[in-house]
Amino acid sequence: MRAENAGMGRWAVAALFLINGFNMGAWATQIPQMMERHQIGESDMGKLIVMVGVGAVSAMIFAGKLIAAHGSRKMVLIFALCFIPMFPLMILAPSPWLAVPFLFLFGAFGGCMDVAMNANAVAVEQKLGRAIMSSSHGFWSLGGFIGGALGGAVIDRYGFAAQALGVAGLCALTLALVARHVVEDPPHEGATKPKAQMFPRVAVLYLLGAMALFSMVPEGAVLDWAAVYVRDELGAGLTAAGLAFGLFSGAMAVMRFLGDAVRNRFGAVTTLRYSGIIGGLGILAGAMAPTPEIAIAGFAFAGIGVANMVPIMFSAAGNYPGLPMGSGIATTTMIGYTGYLLAPGIIGFIAEHVGFRYTYGAVALLLLLVAGLASKAQAADGVKA
């Protein structure tokens, strides 16, 4: 593939990340409106939200084998085509329980698309000879920000149905424009034969999955609970409480766009090691903070570190020698996202009994542990020229 074609492929895969994140951000703005429209409480809404996670994790089991057998380009386009209409279908369902199958499929196709677009990003990295994974995840964060920031205003002005259909229309148009530029990667030779390919017998992949899990737990801990922590335990007002996760998310997005340059300069292992240290110290500062302002600054500092840890793990899994990139990424992603989905509830339960300070202290140790295991991600350095 010529360099200019690989360059177009780099922007095509960025658009896929943007589409996926845009849908997730748009969905977040529909949740309060859906509760009001169907007259359901937090408990019932929580059950519906869980269906998205169950669909994602369960489908990821099969995504790696399909990508290995057919290539990431073909599968990411199929998954995206199936994913886009699920959003309006689940929003327009006449009752919350009729929305359940569409919620499950929204998570399933979104999760499979997630695995496939990460695999395609690895293919682009290999063709370009440089890292693009972190900035690709930056486009996911950007899509989520746009979908979340504009979604509420669109619903207020035009209604929930118009927002859902508009999101699907914009995503379909974007997919049509970039589809022909998505990088082609051949199926892995013999990938359709061994059944064990669905669960590769490679210990390092499961370790990378655990490292991804340890990196995603702090993200969920800050995004879901930091506002509660600084408000209830440190006495912050509502505006400051919002900044606790807002600045963390903003720092993550900015650093993901800068992350590829950092990684190309210092290498994946070194970047991961220092990212874990920065993230761990930031979370620890938040846990020990005497004032809301120091806690918020600590969480923002942690966002700088956490931002590029998971992208590096995905690159390492996708570049693992002798293994189809789809299988490696699917295994790592499934383990990582399982922890991400379970972490908020577990953290809330623990914090209710011992408080958020000790809980965040334990979360900081997870990031420092990943820093200590950074050498296990050395396969990610294989993308460098």
QUIJO-V138113 format. One record per backbone hydrogen bond with DSSP energy under -0.5 kcal/mol. CO is the residue of the C=O (numbers start at 0). NH is the residue of the N-H. E is the energy in kcal/mol with one decimal. If there is no record, write none. Layout:
# QUIJO-V138113
co	nh	e
CO	NH	E
CO	NH	E
This chain:
# QUIJO-V138113
co	nh	e
1	5	-2.2
2	6	-2.3
3	7	-2.0
4	8	-2.2
5	9	-1.6
6	10	-1.3
7	11	-2.2
8	12	-2.4
9	13	-1.4
10	14	-1.9
11	15	-1.5
12	16	-2.0
13	17	-2.2
14	18	-2.4
15	19	-2.2
16	20	-2.6
17	21	-2.6
18	22	-2.0
19	23	-1.7
20	24	-2.5
21	25	-2.4
22	26	-2.3
23	27	-1.7
24	28	-1.2
25	29	-0.7
26	29	-0.9
26	30	-0.9
27	30	-0.5
28	32	-0.5
29	33	-2.7
30	34	-2.1
31	35	-2.0
32	36	-2.7
33	37	-2.2
34	38	-0.7
34	39	-1.9
40	44	-2.4
41	45	-2.6
42	46	-1.6
43	47	-1.7
44	48	-2.5
45	49	-2.1
46	50	-1.0
47	50	-0.6
47	51	-0.7
48	51	-1.0
48	52	-1.2
49	53	-2.8
50	54	-2.3
51	55	-2.1
52	56	-2.5
53	57	-2.2
54	58	-1.9
55	59	-1.7
56	60	-0.7
57	60	-0.5
58	61	-1.4
58	62	-1.2
59	63	-0.9
61	65	-1.8
62	66	-2.5
63	67	-2.5
64	68	-2.0
65	69	-2.1
66	70	-2.6
67	187	-2.4
70	74	-1.6
71	75	-2.7
72	76	-1.7
73	77	-1.8
74	78	-3.0
75	79	-2.2
76	80	-2.2
77	81	-1.9
78	82	-2.2
79	83	-2.3
80	84	-0.7
82	85	-1.1
82	86	-0.7
83	86	-0.8
83	87	-0.6
84	88	-1.7
85	89	-2.3
86	90	-1.9
87	91	-2.7
88	92	-0.5
94	98	-1.0
96	99	-0.6
98	102	-2.5
99	103	-2.6
100	104	-2.2
101	105	-2.5
102	106	-2.1
103	107	-2.6
104	108	-3.0
105	109	-1.7
106	110	-2.6
107	111	-2.4
108	112	-2.5
109	113	-2.0
110	114	-2.1
111	115	-2.6
112	116	-3.0
113	117	-1.8
114	118	-2.2
115	119	-2.4
116	120	-2.0
117	121	-1.8
118	122	-1.9
119	123	-2.2
120	124	-2.4
121	125	-2.3
122	126	-1.7
123	127	-2.8
124	128	-2.4
124	129	-0.9
128	384	-1.6
131	135	-1.8
132	136	-2.1
133	137	-1.5
134	138	-1.7
135	139	-1.3
136	140	-2.1
137	141	-2.4
138	142	-2.7
139	143	-2.5
140	144	-2.3
141	145	-2.6
142	146	-2.8
143	147	-2.3
144	148	-3.1
145	149	-2.4
146	150	-1.1
147	151	-0.9
149	153	-2.4
150	154	-2.5
151	155	-2.4
152	156	-1.9
153	157	-3.2
153	158	-0.7
154	158	-1.5
158	162	-1.8
159	163	-2.2
160	164	-2.6
161	165	-2.5
162	166	-2.5
163	167	-1.9
164	168	-2.4
165	169	-2.6
166	170	-2.3
167	171	-2.4
168	172	-2.3
169	173	-2.4
170	174	-2.6
171	175	-2.2
172	176	-1.8
173	177	-1.8
174	178	-1.8
177	180	-1.7
177	181	-0.6
178	181	-1.2
187	190	-2.4
189	192	-1.4
189	193	-0.8
193	196	-1.6
194	197	-1.6
195	198	-1.1
196	199	-0.6
199	201	-1.6
201	204	-1.0
201	205	-1.0
202	206	-1.8
203	207	-2.9
204	208	-2.2
205	209	-2.2
206	210	-2.5
207	211	-2.5
208	212	-2.4
209	213	-2.8
210	214	-1.4
211	215	-1.8
212	216	-2.3
213	217	-0.7
214	218	-0.6
215	219	-2.4
216	220	-2.6
217	221	-2.3
218	222	-2.6
219	223	-2.3
220	224	-1.4
221	225	-1.6
224	228	-2.5
225	229	-2.6
226	230	-1.5
227	231	-3.0
228	232	-2.3
228	233	-0.9
229	235	-3.0
230	234	-0.6
236	240	-2.4
237	241	-2.0
238	242	-1.4
239	243	-1.0
240	243	-0.7
240	244	-0.7
241	245	-2.1
242	246	-2.5
243	247	-0.6
244	248	-2.5
245	249	-2.4
246	250	-2.6
247	251	-2.0
248	252	-2.5
249	253	-2.4
250	254	-2.4
251	255	-2.1
252	256	-1.4
253	257	-1.3
254	258	-1.5
255	259	-0.6
257	261	-1.7
258	262	-2.9
259	263	-2.9
260	264	-1.5
261	265	-2.6
262	266	-2.5
266	270	-2.1
267	271	-2.8
268	272	-2.5
269	273	-2.4
270	274	-2.2
271	275	-2.5
272	276	-1.7
273	277	-2.7
274	278	-3.0
275	279	-2.6
276	280	-2.6
277	281	-2.2
278	282	-2.4
279	283	-2.4
280	284	-2.3
281	285	-2.0
282	286	-2.2
283	287	-2.0
284	288	-0.8
290	294	-1.9
291	295	-2.8
292	296	-2.1
293	297	-2.4
294	298	-2.4
295	299	-2.2
296	300	-2.3
297	301	-2.2
298	302	-1.9
299	303	-1.1
300	304	-1.1
301	305	-2.9
302	306	-1.8
304	307	-0.6
305	308	-1.5
305	309	-0.7
307	311	-1.4
308	312	-1.8
309	313	-2.4
310	314	-2.2
311	315	-2.5
312	316	-2.3
313	317	-2.6
314	318	-1.7
316	319	-1.0
319	322	-1.5
323	327	-2.1
324	328	-2.6
325	329	-2.4
326	330	-2.1
327	331	-2.0
328	332	-3.2
329	333	-2.6
330	334	-1.9
331	335	-2.5
332	336	-3.1
333	337	-1.8
334	338	-1.7
335	339	-1.8
336	340	-2.4
337	341	-1.9
338	342	-2.6
339	343	-0.7
341	345	-1.9
342	346	-3.3
343	347	-2.2
344	348	-2.0
345	349	-2.6
346	350	-3.0
347	351	-1.7
348	352	-0.8
349	352	-1.1
349	353	-2.6
350	354	-2.1
354	358	-1.3
355	359	-3.2
356	360	-1.9
357	361	-2.0
358	362	-1.9
359	363	-2.2
360	364	-1.3
361	365	-1.1
362	366	-1.2
363	367	-1.8
364	368	-2.0
365	369	-1.9
366	370	-2.0
367	371	-1.7
368	372	-1.2
370	373	-1.1
372	375	-2.3
373	376	-2.1
374	377	-1.4
376	379	-1.8
377	380	-1.6
378	381	-1.8
379	382	-1.3
380	383	-1.4
